[in-house]
Amino acid sequence: MASGKKIVAFVPARGGSVSIPLKNIKELAGRPLIDWCVRAALDSGVFTEVYVSTDSDKIAEVAEASGAKVHRRAAETATNTASTESAMMDFMKAHPDFDVMCLIQATSPLTTPDHFKEALALYNETGANSLVTAVRAHRFLWEVNPETKEAKAKNYDPLTRPRRQDWNGELIENGAFYFTDKALLEKNECRLGGKMVLYEMPEHTLVELDSMVDWDIMQSLVTEHGYKP
């Protein structure tokens, strides 16, 4: 913990996942999904407290077994249409004693303790109000006119197609975690704003768990790259 700030980790994990039922506690490479990010957060030494926000008794039980505290989120913040920010605001009303909130997504289980440490150092050194994580990807983006069906390149000129080694690529938000000053969250009710900085993560952390196809890919990724306490 740096600068005497109270930094709380917040992991939203509702029970009503549509794509994969009870996704947050489904076993991934021998451990419940949520255990991967909770253990990394705890072992980073960055956080005053690590909370899982849930409406599910089963998820609450697993979260506590992993070492996290549990916040029982309001029902209206756990629907299919509720925003993550609504859950963050719900948590802040119940637990206002912090300076910085770190929103951690359980669907990004490749985050390690060092990622949290390095991101916080960047956040503090730059005097930022919020931080986003991203991955540098060398991908050419296109768009198609729905009426004419004409395709157009968005981030490069096909006539002068760059080589990978000559191009910095695109920084793509990977949704692993975010730091947000409490004052900013209170004012904007949004995870990002004010002076924003970006923490670049390894390319393999771009994968998020949104379908069973992602799950199969992630099984091998966490075996090789995941944090193992």
PAMIMAR-291403 format. One record per atom (N, C-alpha, C, O): residue in one letter; x, y, z. Coordinates in steps of 0.1 Angstrom, whole numbers, plus 5000, padded with zeros to 4 digits. Last residue first. Layout:
BEGIN
AXYZ;...
END
This chain:
BEGIN
P499348054937;P499948084951;P500747964957;P501247974968;K499848124905;K499548004914;K500248024927;K501448024929;Y498548304878;Y499148304891;Y498748194900;Y497648164902;G498948174844;G498148224856;G498948224869;G499948144870;H500348074822;H500648214826;H499948254840;H500248354845;E499647794819;E501047844816;E501347984822;E502448004827;T497147774828;T498047674832;T499447724829;T500347694837;V495847984815;V496147994830;V497047894835;V497847914844;L495847884789;L496548004792;L496848014807;L497948054811;S494247654789;S495647634787;S496447764790;S497647754795;Q491747774796;Q492247664804;Q493847644802;Q494547634811;M491147964776;M491748014789;M492347894797;M493247924805;I490047804756;I491347874754;I492047914767;I493247894768;D487747724769;D488647624764;D490047684762;D491047624765;W486547974772;W486847894784;W487947784780;W488847764787;D485948064747;D486948134755;D487448054766;D488648054770;V483847884742;V485047874734;V486247944741;V487347904741;M481947954761;M482647834763;M483947814754;M484847744758;S482348314766;S481748194760;S482548074764;S483648084769;D483848504779;D482448534776;D481748424770;D480448424768;L486648584794;L485748464794;L484248514792;L483548544801;E489148734773;E488148744784;E487248624783;E487048574772;V492448784763;V491348694763;V490448714775;V490948714786;L494648944768;L493549004760;L492348914760;L491248964759;T496948834779;T495848874788;T494648944781;T493748994787;H498848794760;H498048684764;H496848724773;H495848644774;E500349034759;E499349014749;E498348894753;E497248894749;P500649204792;P501049114781;P499949074772;P498749074775;M499449554795;M499649414800;M500149324788;M500049364777;E499949884804;E499949794793;E500349654799;E501349634806;Y497950114818;Y498850014822;Y498849904811;Y497849844809;L497350454814;L497150324809;L498250234813;L499450264811;V495450724831;V496750654826;V496450514822;V495350454826;M493651024832;M493650884830;M495050834825;M495750894817;K492351264851;K493551234844;K493751084844;K493851014854;G488851214846;G489951294851;G491151264844;G491151244831;G487950864842;G487751004841;G488951084847;G489851014851;L486250554849;L487250624842;L486950774841;L485750814839;R483950454862;R485250404866;R486450484860;R487550484866;C481450684873;C482150614862;C483450574866;C484150644874;E480250894887;E479650754888;E480150674876;E479350604869;N481351144890;N480951104877;N480250964876;N479550934866;K481751174919;K481351284910;K480751234897;K479651284893;E482550934929;E481351004935;E480851104926;E479651124925;L484850884914;L483650794913;L482450864919;L481350844913;L486451094923;L486051094909;L484851004907;L483851034900;A486851024949;A486151154946;A485651154932;A484651204929;K488150774947;K486850784952;K486150914949;K484950904945;D489850694916;D489750774929;D488350784934;D487450794926;T490250374904;T489450494903;T489550564917;T489250504927;F491750134883;F491850214895;F491050334893;F491050404883;Y490749814869;Y490749964868;Y491050024882;Y490549974892;F491449514850;F491149594863;F491349744860;F491849784850;A490849394825;A491349314836;A491049384849;A490549324858;G490049494800;G489049484811;G489549404823;G488749354831;N491549564778;N491349424781;N490449394793;N490049274795;E491649794752;E491249774766;E490949624768;E490149564761;I494349804731;I492949754732;I492649724747;I493349654754;L496349984711;L496149954725;L494649924727;L493850014725;E497749864680;E496649934687;E496549894702;E496749774705;G501049914666;G499849844668;G498749934675;G498950054675;N503450024658;N503250014672;N501949934676;N501749904687;W505349894631;W504049954636;W503849924650;W504049814655;D507349744621;D507449884618;D506149964624;D506050084621;Q506849484626;Q507949544633;Q508049694631;Q508849764638;R504749434608;R504549434622;R505649504630;R505349584639;R504649664581;R505149544586;R504949544601;R504949654607;P501749834566;P503049824574;P503349684579;P502549604580;R500749904534;R500549804545;R501849794553;R502849754548;T499950114516;T501250114523;T501150024536;T501450074547;L497350054508;L498450084498;L499850084503;L500750064496;P495850044531;P496149914524;P497249934513;P497949844510;D496650224559;D496350244545;D496750114537;D497950074537;Y494850174590;Y496050164582;Y495650194567;Y494450184564;N492450164605;N493650214611;N494950194603;N496050194609;K490250104588;K490150204598;K491450254604;K491550364608;A489350034554;A490350014565;A490250134575;A490150244571;K486149944543;K487150054544;K488050024556;K487549994567;A483849814519;A484749794531;A485849904531;A486249954520;E480449844510;E481849874507;E482649874520;E482249924530;K477849804512;K478649684515;K480149714512;K480949624512;T476050014511;T476749984499;T477649854500;T478049804490;E474949984537;E474050004526;E474849964513;E474249894504;P476849944557;P475749854556;P474849864544;P474149774540;N480249954551;N479050034550;N477849944548;N477849864538;V482449824575;V481649794562;V480449884562;V479649884572;E485849844586;E484449874588;E483749854574;E484349874564;W488749704603;W487949734591;W486549774595;W486049734606;L492049694615;L490649704617;L489949754605;L490449844597;F494649474620;F494149574611;F492649574612;F491949474611;R496649434649;R495449394642;R494949504633;R494849624637;H498549384672;H498849424659;H497749364650;H497949264644;A497949514705;A497649414695;A497949474681;A497549584677;R498649564738;R498949604724;R498849494714;R499449394715;V496049594762;V497049504755;V497349564741;V496449614734;A495349764793;A495149744779;A496249654774;A497349634780;T493549914820;T494549824815;T494249794800;T493149794796;V493350254834;V492750144826;V493850044821;V495050094819;L492850464861;L493750384853;L493050274846;L492050214852;S492450804874;S491950664871;S492950594862;S493850664855;N493951014882;N492650994889;N492050854886;N491250804893;A497551024888;A496351004880;A495150994888;A495150964900;G500251074894;G499151154900;G497851144893;G497051234892;T502250914885;T501651014875;T500651104882;T500151204875;E502750744906;E503850834901;E503350944892;E503851054891;N500350614910;N500850704920;N501850804914;N501850924918;Y500150464886;Y499050544891;Y499450654900;Y499150764899;L502550314887;L502250404876;L501150504880;L501350624878;A502050164910;A503150244909;A502950354898;A503250474901;L499750014901;L499650114912;L500850214912;L500650324915;A500949854882;A499849954878;A499750054889;A499550174886;E502649694897;E503249784887;E502249894883;E502550004880;K500849554913;K501949644919;K502449744909;K502649864912;F499249424895;F498649514904;F499649614910;F499449734910;H501149254883;H500449354875;H499749464884;H499849574880;D502049104904;D502949204899;D502249304890;D502649424890;P499848924908;P500249024918;P501049134913;P500949254916;T498148894876;T499048844886;T499348954897;T498949074894;T495548794855;T496148904862;T496948844874;T496548754881;L494048604843;L495448604840;L496248714847;L497448724846;P491248614844;P492048544855;P493548534853;P494248474861;S488848794838;S490248814834;S491248744844;S491848814851;T486548774850;T486648704837;T487948734831;T488248694819;A486548924873;A486848784874;A487048714861;A487748604861;Q487949234873;Q487049154866;Q487449004867;Q488548964863;I488049484897;I488749374892;I487749274885;I486749244891;L488549814906;L487549724900;L488349614893;L489149634884;C489749964932;C490249884921;C489149784917;C488949684924;M489350284946;M488750154943;M489450094931;M489650154921;V490850484971;V490850434957;V490250304956;V490450214965;D490150534997;D490550644989;D490550614974;D490250694966;F487450445020;F488550415011;F488950535003;F488150625002;D484750395034;D486050425040;D487250375031;D487850275034;P482150315026;P482750445021;P484150475025;P484750565020;H480350075020;H481750075025;H482450195020;H483350195011;A477850135010;A477950045021;A479350055028;A479450025040;K478450304989;K477450354999;K477550265011;K477450325023;M480150144973;M480650264980;M479750314991;M480250365001;F478349944963;F479349904973;F479850034980;F480050024993;D476850104946;D476150034957;D477149994968;D476850004980;M478750184928;M478150284937;M477450224949;M477450274960;M479349934917;M480350004923;M479850114933;M480250134944;A476849874905;A477349784916;A478449854924;A478649834936;S476850064886;S475750064896;S476149984908;S475850014919;E479049994870;E479050114878;E478050124889;E478250174900;T478049784856;T479049754866;T479149874876;T479349864888;S474449804851;S475849834848;S476749804859;S476349794871;A471849574845;A472549664854;A473949684850;A474649594845;T470749374830;T470849514824;T471549614832;T471849724828;N470549154845;N471249144832;N471549274826;N472449294818;T471049254880;T470249214868;T471049204856;T472249254855;A472249364902;A472649224898;A471749174887;A471749044884;T471249584912;T472549594906;T473049464901;T474149454896;E468849524925;E468749594912;E470149614905;E470149654894;A469749394948;A469149314937;A469149394924;A469449334914;A472949494962;A471449514960;A470949444948;A471649434938;R475349254974;R474949364965;R473449374964;R472749274965;R477149205001;R475849154995;R475249274987;R474649364992;H480449145000;H479449255000;H478249194993;H478249154982;V482948965017;V481748965008;V480849085011;V480549115022;K486448925015;K485348965022;K484148965012;K484348975000;A488548645004;A487948775002;A486848795013;A486248705018;G489548385005;G490148485014;G489548625013;G490048715019;S488248174994;S489448224987;S490148334995;S491348374992;A486148145010;A487048045011;A488348085004;A489448035007;E484648375002;E485248365015;E486348265017;E487348275024;A483948284976;A484748404978;A485448404991;A486648434993;V482348064981;V483648044974;V484548164976;V485748144979;E480148194994;E480948095001;E482248064995;E483248055002;A479348364973;A479848424986;A480648324994;A481648354999;I478348184955;I479548264951;I480148324964;I481348324965;K476148084969;K477247994965;K478548074962;K479648024965;D474548304973;D475148244984;D476348154981;D477348144988;S474748604953;S474648454953;S475348394966;S476448424969;D475248854947;D473848824952;D473648674954;D472548634957;T478349024955;T477548924949;T476148914955;T475948964966;S481649134954;S480249184955;S479349084948;S479449064936;V484349074973;V483649024962;V482149064964;V481649044975;Y487249264983;Y485749234984;Y485249174972;Y485649204961;V489949315002;V489549264989;V488149214991;V487849124999;E491749595017;E490749495017;E490349445003;E490449514994;T494049725009;T493649725023;T492649615026;T492749545036;F496249604984;F494949634989;F494749625004;F495149535011;V498749514978;V498349644973;V497149694981;V496949814983;G499649254980;G499949344991;G499549484988;G499849574996;S499149044963;S499949164958;S500349254969;S501349334967;D497548854974;D499048834975;D499848954969;D501048954971;L495048954968;L495448934982;L496948934983;L497548994991;A495048934939;A494849064946;A495349054960;A496049154965;A495348654936;A496348754930;A496248884937;A497248944940;R493048564948;R494348524953;R495448624948;R496348654956;V491148684930;V491148714944;V492448684951;V493048764958;C491648564905;C491848704907;C491848744922;C492648834926;W491148284911;W492348334904;W492648484906;W493748514910;D488648254922;D489848234931;D491048294924;D491948334931;I486748264902;I486948384911;I488248374919;I488748484923;L486748004892;L487248114884;L487648234893;L488648294891;P488147754913;P486947834909;P487447954902;P488548014906;R490547524898;R490247624908;R488947704904;R488747724892;G491247364877;G491247304890;G490947404901;G490947364913;A490847514854;A492147454857;A492347414871;A493347434878;L488147634867;L489047664857;L490447614861;L491047664870;E484847584877;E486247544878;E486947574865;E486647534854;K482747854884;K482947744875;K484447704876;K485347804876;I482148094896;I482747984904;I482847854897;I483147754903;N481248254876;N482248304885;N482848204894;N483948224900;K479148124862;K480548134856;K481548174866;K482648114866;L476548034865;L477448044877;L478948044872;L479747984878;P476347964830;P475747964844;P476747954855;P477647874855;I477448164806;I477948044813;I477348044827;I477748134835;S475748374797;S476548294788;S476948164794;S476948064787;V474548484821;V473748424810;V474548334801;V474048224798;S474748484856;S475448494843;S474648414832;S474248304835;G473748544882;G472848524871;G473548534857;G472948594848;G475248624904;G474948474902;G474248444889;G474148334885;R478048854901;R476648824903;R476348674899;R477148614892;A480548994911;A480348854907;A478848814910;A478548754920;P483149234912;P481649214910;P481449064905;P482149024895;V485449314934;V485249214924;V483749184922;V483149124931;F487549554945;F486149524943;F485949434931;F486249464920;A489949654968;A489649574956;A488249534956;A487649494966;V490849974981;V490049854982;V489849784969;V489649854958;I493250144997;I492950104983;I492149974985;I492649874990;K494050425013;K493350305015;K492750255002;K491950324996;K497350565013;K496050555008;K495350425011;K496050315011;G500050595020;G499050585030;G497550585026;G496650595034;S501650564998;S501250695001;S500150695012;S499350795013;A500650224991;A501550334989;A500850464994;A499650474993;M500849885000;M500050005000;M500950125000;M501850145008;
END
